[in-house]
Amino acid sequence: MASLAAHRLQAVVSTVIDGVLVGGAEAALDLPPRSAARRRRYLSLMALVAADAVANELPVLRRAFQGMPAEPPLPADRAVLRNTGLVTTGWGLAVTVVDGPIARELRRRGARRPHLLLGIGAGIGTAACMFPVRWRRAAERAAEDRAAAELDEELAELLAQSSG
C-alpha cells in the first residue's frame, strides 16, 4: 500500500516527464539534423519514457515475477493513459505546426536556440494540462489502497477469530 504522498510524487514525476518529453523533442530541433547529439537527445528521451513506464508498472511486474496473473488495468488508469496520449500528441502537433514561422521570427529577433524556447513552452503546456488529471488520480489511488488495507485487516481479524 502506497501513501498519498507516494502516489502524488509519482503523479508529479510522470507529469514532469510528459512535459520534458514534448519539450525535449522540440528542443532537439536546434541540434544539427542526423547528428550524434540529436540522436543522443532522442535516445535519452526514450529512456526517460521507458523508466517512467517501468516505475508506473512495478505492481504488475511484481505480480508477474511472483507467477500471479496480471490484473486488467482499472478504467480510471486507462482514462489517464488515454488522456496522456491525447495531450502529448496534441501539444506535439501544435508545436510542430507553429514551429517554422515562430522559430524563424525568434531567430530574427536574436534567439540563438528558438526551438528550445518553443520546447519550454510546449513542455509547460503539456505538464499544465496533465497535472490536474494525474493529481486527482493519485488521490483516488491512495483511497483505493486505504480501502484495500482496511479490508485486509478485517479479513485477518475474521480469520484469527475463526481459528482461535
Secondary structure, 3 states (H helix, E strand, C coil): CCCHHHHHHHHHHHHHHHHHHHHHHHHHHHCCCCCHHHHHHHHHHHHHHHHHHHHHCHHHHHHHHCCCCCCCCCHHHHHHHHHHHHHHHHHHHHHHHHHHHHHHHHHHCCCCCHHHHHHHHHHHHHHHHHHHHHHHHHHHHHHHHHHHHHHHHHHHHHHHHHHC
